[in-house]
Amino acid sequence: MKKFYFPVAAAVLLALLFVSCNNSVDSVSNPVYDRIYFSVDSIRTALQTSLNKTVPSLNVLITTPSAEYFVSSAPSPSTQVTKDTYFRFASNTKNFTSASVLNMQEDGWLNIESRITDTIPGSTVAFVPASAEWNIPNKNQITIKELLQHSAGVFDISNDSIAGYPNGYVMDVMLADPNHQFTSSELVGMVASRSLSYFPPGTNHHYSNTGYTILSEIISRVYSFHAGSQKLYSDYIYDYITGSSAPVPLNVHFPYLASDNQLPFPGTPGKVHFEDGSVTNTSVYNKSANVGEGNGYGTMSMLRTYIRSMITGGNVLNAASLNLMKNEVSPGSPNYALGCTLFTNLGYGHTGATMGYFSCMFYDTQTGVSVVGMIPFWDLTNGGANYYKPFYAMLDACWAARAALGYAGKP
């Protein structure tokens, strides 16, 4: 997850994307559930007090080796969600991307130590295009592994502002045209045309959505070569990671068209407070700029199934690939490996942030406990100082749910 700053102007865009929905909530009544609920609810109400704003819900799905509990703390039943409510899980997508790349390596389709200018094994096709749009700084030195680690130094065109685009390229383009169809060549081309880079590859760590945009292109090109026809990132994800023929089928989706911008029913909107006092709910959103790095949507139960099966070795990856995913850490970041981060007393997984939503999914290999958290709420007031508060409240709720069950909580 990367911090974003959005000005008041972004409210204009989100106003065009307004959607609302109501959801029922799972009903559970037992002392253990009540203990978890009290812990989560107290965190949500404390967040409301701190921000002086109504937080629509704070949600935790915790699964132990013997039981599962779901809590949706909300000020009213109309904003409660269930574990089967759809939302945008943002950068949790990166773990799906990593699983795809590592699965390709298992099949001999690529090697993560290869440079992105190398050719796909058995072909004369390079991993990335040779066109001017892809001539980013240090291109000949960047490896696939460094992209997965965020250690390639690739400038993040979606998070960081550049000349002419004070709100970031993606946001400013969407403010002008909410239905703009982004492409990987367009996004990477902005980096190339301005020769933007953070550092030489393999020397440090800097979160980069654009690095994962490049990975989505690599997945598409490698799969297209082996299929003998044009294939997309989403095609590989469906055919090998989540679809009906995958080891663990899941009804998650990774839209790439600007027009594919609505959540299925039942879905919860993300509530956003802006500096000018305006408030917008959004679950209709153009995610074509986020392919491979943050375009996924699904439910908390789906993320639970995914992260438990993936980290335990019950999904598509073998033990060697899982070891790489968890432990091949990035220079400059001791806890981030290949599309996978380690949080103390939560485990291995990822976090996500996209307009109106924070989320996370983790599996603790020491205890067999998984936890999925979600809060559909952003606060962009107070000069951005409130931005991270809902995110940390979500993490605190996940730790609190563990502690309520007798496991180690917040470190």
N, C-alpha and C positions, 0 to 999 in steps of 0.2 A: 504494500500500500504506500502511496506517495501523497504528500500533502498538496492540496489544490487551493488556490485563491481565486475567487470569482467575484467580480464587481457587481454593482447594482444592475448594470446593463444585461447581465445574464438572466435577470428576472423576465426580461422581454421574451427571451427564447423559451424559458420554461413555461411562461404563461400560454404559449402556443401549444404546449405539450401537456396541458392539464388533463388529469384523469382522476377519478375517485372510485373507491370500492369499499364495501364492507365485508367483513369476514367473521365467521363464528370461531369459537375457541374450543380446544379439547377440554373436556371436563374430567378432572381427577380430584379425588378427595381421600387423602391419607396423610398421616403425620409426616412421613418423609417428604412427600410432595409439598406439604404446607411449609416445611422448613426451607426447602429450596425456593419456593415462591416468595416467602418473606424476605429472603436474602436478595433476590433479584429485584423485587418490588421496592425495597428500601434504597437500592442503588438508583432505580429510575426516578423515584420521588426526590432523592437528593440532587439528581441532575436537573430536574425541573426547578427546584429551589435555586440552584446555582445560576441557571440561565434565565430564570423568571419566564419560562415558556413551557407550554404543554408538550410533553414527549409522547407521541402516539402509542408507542409500544417498545418494550425491551424484551428480547426473546432468546431463550437458551434451550437447546436440545442436548441432553447429556445421556450417554450410554455407557454402562459399565459391563463387565463380563456377565452379569446376571440380571440387570434391570435397565429400564430406560425411563426418563422423565422429561417432559416438555413443559416449559413455563412461558406464558405470554403475559407479562405485566403491562397493564394499560389503564388509562384513566377512565375508560368506559368500554363496554362490550363491543361497540361499533368499530374500535380501532385495534382490538385484539386480533391475532393471527393464529393459524394452526401450523403444525410442522409440515403441512402440505400446501401452504400458501406460496405462490410464486413471487420471486423478487430477483433483482439483478445482483449477481454475486461478484461482479467486477473482477479484480485481480486474482481471485481464487482460480480464474481461468488459467493463470500461468502454470499451475500444477498440471492441468490437463495438457498444456503445450509441452511441458517437460516430459510427461509420460509418453506422449506421441513421439518425441525425438528419441527418447531412450528405447522405445519399442522398435523404432526404425533401425537403431544401432544393433539391437538383438537380431534383427532379420538380415543384417549385413547391408542395409541400404545406405548407411552413412557411418561416419565415425566422428564423435563429438570433438575429437582433437583436430579434425580437419579445419583448414581455413575456409572462410566463406567464398573465397575465389577459386577453391579447388573444384574439381568436377565430381559429379555424382558417380559413385563406383559403377563401372560397366558402361559409362556413357561419356560423351564429349560435352555434356551440359553442365555448366557451372551451378553451384548452389544458389547464387544470386545473379541477377542480370548484369551484363557488362555495359549497359547503357549509362549515359551521363547522370541520370537521376539516382543511380546507385553508387556513384563514385564518392562515397563518404570518406572522411579522413581515416587513415590507417586501415583502409579496406583490406589490403593484402596481408595484414597481420592478424586480423580478428578471427578467432576460432568460434565454432558453434558452442563449445562449452563456455566460453567467456560471455556469449550472449545470454545463455541460461543463468549464469552467475551474476549478471549485471556488472561484470568486470571488464567489459569491452571498451568502455569510455564513450559509447554511442550517445550522442545528445538526445535528450528526451523532448521531442517536439510537442508532445501533448501536455506536459506539465510545466515546462519552463518558457518564459516569454522571450521573444526575439524582436528585433527592430521591425516595426510595422505591425506587430501583433502583440500588443501589450497584455492581453488576456491569455496568450497562448494561441498558437496557430489554429488548433482544432476549435476552440471556443469562439474565436473571432470569425472563423468561416461559418460556423453554425449560427451565430448571431445574425449574419447576413442572409443565410439560407439554411434553415433547420433541416431541410431534406437533401442537403448536399451529399452526393455519393463519394465517399473517400476511397482512395486506393492506397496500397502499400507503396507504389512508386511515387505517388504524390507526397506522402508523408516523409518517406526517406529522401525524396528529392529536395525537400526544404532543408534538410540537414546537409546534403551534398552541395547545394547551390550556395550555401553560406559557410561551408567548411567548418562546421561546428563539431566540437569534441570536448570531452572532459579531461581525458588523460590517455597516455599510450595504453593499448590493450594489455590486460593482465597485471596491471600495476596498482590498481585500487578498486574501489567499489562505488558505484553510483546507480541508483535505481533508474531504469530506463524502459518505459513502455515501448519506445521506438525500437529498442533492441529486440523485443518480443514481436513487434511487427515484422522485423526481418526474419525471425524464426518462423512465423506463419507463412511467409513466402517460400522459405526453404522447404517446409513440410509440403506445401502445394506443388513445388517443382519436383521434388523427389517422388511423391505419389503419382504425379502425372507421368513421369518417366516409366515407372513400373507398371502403371495401368495401361499405358499406351494411348491415353486420352486425357483431356484437360480435367484436372481434379483440383478442388479447393481445400483449404485448411479444414473447413467444416465437414467435407467429405471424409477425410481421414479420421477425424474425431469420431464421426458416426460409425464408420465401417470397422474401426479397430478398438475404440475406447468406450463408447457409450451406446452404440446401436444394438439392434436385436441379435446380431451375431457376435457381439463382444462378450468377454467373460462375465462382466457384470453390467447388464443393460440398464440404462438410466434415461429418463425422459428430460434430460437437460438439453439446452439448445444454445447455439452460438451463431446468432444472426450476422450476416455480412452485408445485407442490402439496407440502404437507408429507409426503404419502405417497410421493412420488417421490424417495426418499432414498437409493437404492443406486447405486453405480458399476457399470458393466458389467464383464464379465470380458474380459480380465484387468485387474484394478485393484489399485493398491497402497494400503494403509492409511497414514494419517499417524500417527506415533508422538508422543505427548505425555507429557512428564514434569511432574508437579505438585509443588507445594511440600511436600506431606505425604509424598512419596516414591512415590506411586502412579504407575503408567504405564498408559496406555490407547492402543490402536490404533483409529483411526476412519476409515472411508470411507463409512459409512452416516450420513447427516446431513440434517436438515431445512433446506433452503435457501430456504424460502418467504419469509424476511425479507430476502433478498438479491437480489431480481429487479432486473436492470439494472445492478447494481453489483458483484456477486460470485457469481452462481449458476451460472456455466458449468463444465462439465467436458469433458475430451477427452484427447488424447494429445500428447506432445511433437512428434511428426511433424505432427499437425494444426496446432498452433500455429506450427510452422516454415512450413508451407504458407501459412497465413493471413497472418502478418506479412510474409513476403517478397512475396507477391502484393499485399497492401494498400499497403505503403509504396512499392513500385516502380510503382504505377499499373496493375497487372495484375488488379485486382479491381473492385469495384463503383464506386469513386469516380473522378471526373475530376481533372485536374491542379489546378484551382482549389480543389476541396474538400480535396485532399491538402495543399495549401499551408496552408489554414486549420487542418487537423488538427494539422500539425506546428509551425506558427509563430504562431498566434494565442494568444500566451502570456498567462497569468494575471497580474494585478497582484500583486506580492509574490512571484512565483515565476518566475524567468527560464527555467526548463526545462520547465514543464508547460503544455501548450496545450489542445487539445480532446480529452480522453480519451487523450492521448498525451504521453509524457515523453521527454526526451532525456538519455541518459547518455553521458558522454565515453568514447570508444573502445568503445562498445557500439552506440549508435545510437538510433533512434526505436522506441518500443514502450510497454510497461507492465510492472508487477510485480504480484504477487498474494500475499495471505496469508489463509488460512482455516484453522480448527482442524486442526493437524497438517501443513500444507503451506505451503511458500514456492515461488514460481515466478516466471519472467520470460520475456519474449519481446522480442527487439530485432532491428532491421535497420539496418546501417550503410550509408548512401547513398554514403559516400566509397569504400568498399572492395568493396561487394557481399556482405559477410559477414553472415549472420544467426546468432544464437545463442539457444537456448532452454535455460533452466536450471530444475531442480526438485530440491528436497530435502524428503522427507516426514517432517519432524522439527521439533518444537517443544520448547523447554525453558523452563518457567515457574517454575523454582526460583530461589533466590537473590534473592527479592524482585522478580522480573521483570528483573533485570540481565542474564540470559542470553538474553532473548527474541530480540534482534536478531542474536546471533552466528551462528546457522545461515543467516539471510538474507544477511549479509555474506559468509559462506563460499561461498554459492551464487554471488553476484556475483563473488567472487574467482576461483572456478572458471571462470566464463565468460571473464573477462579472461585467465586463465592458458591456456585453450584457444586463444584468439586468439594469445597470445604464442608458444605452442608451434608455431604455423603461420607465424610470422614477422610477424604483424600487431601493431599497437600494443596493449599490454595495460593493466594497471591504471594509471591516471594518478597 
